[in-house]
Amino acid sequence: MKIQSKVFREIIFNFKGILFKNQDIISGEELVECDIVSKDTRNILNSLKKLRKLNNVYYVWDYNKEFKKLIYSYKYNHRRVMAKLIAELVKEEFYYVLKREKIDVVVSVPVSRKRKNERGYNQVDEILNFLKVNYVQLERVKNTKKMAEILNEEDRNRNIKGAFKISGNIDFRNKNILILDDIVTTGATLREIKNSILEQFENNLNKKNSDNIKITVFCLAAAREIKMNRGEI
């Protein structure tokens, strides 16, 4: 019985190995179990990163093919461990922005309940956890279409409109706020979050409090569209 059990475990292990080989995201080479990416890939990602600022948007990478492979593996291949690598790569830049902008509150961009169930995690939350920083979570009250599938900017704005809810126990008054997201394309999602935060005070007749709120964005990568808009969020 023990022999059968051992054989069964070996079969399962080998089957999993076939299905879930630990391969490098860029070279495709097979990695040892404890490695997230190869040394060469880590060096490539390090060499391509550079902290830049467009208006109130900071970003580390261009939305190039290397970054696409990194983020695709993390978000769609269920490689949750990638969050640790990404946090290590952007840690210096992230803490620089926190200090430079005198940030009081960090806000995570929420994913829909449907997407979180499919993926098993919020990719932004996981990175923030590895960055060891306190952050607040907004509520996503609307399941939206994937923004990457919507090309028209007006359609993007309609898709994301009313998607976020600010909890009453989050106090943004007189705060410097940093919103963290993975990719900024046109900025529609980030603008909606910004508007949701500011509308919280306008709806409560506290317009003067919204004047003392400063919102900055930190993204892993910026696409061509937001650069054409000069980072207008």
N, C-alpha and C positions, 0 to 999 in steps of 0.2 A: 504493500500500500504506500509506504514511504517512497519507494522507487518510482511508482507511478506518479506520485505527487511531485517528486523532483523533476521527472521528465516533463510533466505538464507545465511546470514553472519555466523550464528551459525553452519549451515551445513558445509560450507566451512572450518571454523575454526576447527571443529571436524574431518573433512576429512584430513586436513593437519596434524592434531595431530596424526592421525593413520599412515600416510605415513612418517612423519618426526619427530618421537619421539626423544627427546633429551636424548640419552642413553650414559652412560659412555663407553669409548672405551675399557676398560679392564674388568670391572665387569659386564657390560651390564645393570646395575641398571638405572632406570629412574631418570633424574636429573631435578631440577627446571630450569625454562627457562633461568635464567641468568648465570647458571654454564656451564663451558666448559667441565670440567672433575670433578670427585669426589675428595674430599680431599685425600682419600687413594691413588688414581691414581697419583695425583700430587706428593705425597710423594714417591711413587714407582719410578716415573721418575726422581725425584731429587736424590734419593739414588743410582740410576744406572748410573748417569752421572759422568764423570771424564775426565778432559781435558788431552789428550795425544798427542804426536807428533811422527810422522813417517817421517823422512827426512824433507820435507818442508810442510807436511800435518798435520794440527791440526784436531782433531775430539773429540766429546763430548760423544757419546754413541757407544757401539758396536751395530751391526745390529742384535739385538735380537728380540724376539717375542713381547716384550712390545713396542719397538720403531717401529716395523713394523705396529702395530695397530695404533699407533699415526700418522705415516706418511701416511698410507693408508687412514685413516679417513680424513686427511687434503687434500690429493691430489685427491682421487677418490670418496669420498662421498660428495665432494663440501662443506666441512666445513671450509670455509674461516676464520672463527673466530679462528681456531686452530693456526693461525699465531701469534696471540697475546700471547697465552700460550707458544708457542715455544720460542718466543722472550724473554719472562720473564724468562724461564728456562735457556737460554744460554747467557743472557745479560752479566753476570759477566765474563764468559770465553771469550766472543767475545771482550769485551773492554780490557781485559788483553792482548789478542793477538795483538790488534791494537797498544797498547802502547809498548809492548815488541818488536815487529817487526818494529816499527816506520813507520806505514803504511801511505802512501800518498794518494793512490787511492783504493777504494773498487769496485770490479767488480762483477756484478750479472751474474750468468749462465742463458742464455736465453732459453726459450722453443720455439718450433716451433709454427708458426701461427696457424696451425691446432690444436695442443694440447692446446694452450691458448684459442682458441675459444670453444673447448670442455669443458675445466675446468672453463673458465671465468677469470682466473688470472694466473700470474706466481708465483708459490709458494715461490720462493726465494725473489722476489721483495717485497712480502707482509711481510715477516719476517724482511727484511731490513727497511721497512717503520716503523714497530713497534720498531725497534732498534734505530730509529731516527738518521740515519747516511746517509750522502750523498754518492751516488754511481753512477757508470756509467753503461750503458746498451750496450751490444754488439748486433749486428744484427745477427739473425739466418736466413741464406739464403737458407737452405735446410731442407725439411721435412724428418727426418730420422725415421727408425724403432725404436721401444722402445728398449733401450739397454738391459733391463732386459730379453728380449726375445732372445737375441743373446748370445750364450754360448762361441763360439770360439773367442779368443782375436783378431786374425787377421781380422775376419769378423767385429768385433766391430770397429776396427780402420778404415776399409774401409767404414763402415756405417757413421761414424762421420767426415770423411775427407772432408774438404772444407765446413763445415757446418756454419762457423762463419765469419763474416766480421767486421773489425775494422773501425769505422767511422774516417774520416780524421780530425775531430775536437777534437778527444781525444788524448791528449799528454801524452804518457807513458815514455818519455825520463827521465832518471835519477830518476826513481820513485820506491818506494817500493809498490808493488801491492798485494792486498789480494783478492783472488777469493773466493766467497761464493757459496757453493752448499749444497743440502740436504743430498745426499748419495754419497759416493765414493765407487765404486765396483772394477773395474780394473784400473780406472784412465784415460781411453781412452778419455772421453769428456774433462777432465781438461787438458790433454796433448795437445789436439787439440787447445784449447783456448790459452794455453801457446805458442804453435808454431805459432798461428795466430798473437799474439802480437809481438813476436820476428821477424817474417817474414816481418812485416810492415817496419822495419828498414833495413833489409837485401835487400828487394826489392827496397828500395829508396837509396841504397848505403850508408846507415848510420849504418853500422855494429857496429861501435864503440859505438853508443848510446845503442845498445842492451846489450852490456857488462855491462852497469851500471843499468840494470833493475833487480830487485830481485822480484821473484814471490813466494808468500806463499798462501796456501789453508786453508780455514776454512770450515769444513763439520760438519753437525749434527751427522752423523754416518759413520763408516767405516766397510766395509764388509771384509770377510775372505781373498778375493783375493788380495786386496791392502796391507793387512798385510803380506801376503806371499811375495809380491814384496818389502816389507819394505818401502812403501809409495813413490815409485819411480814415480814422475810426470815429 
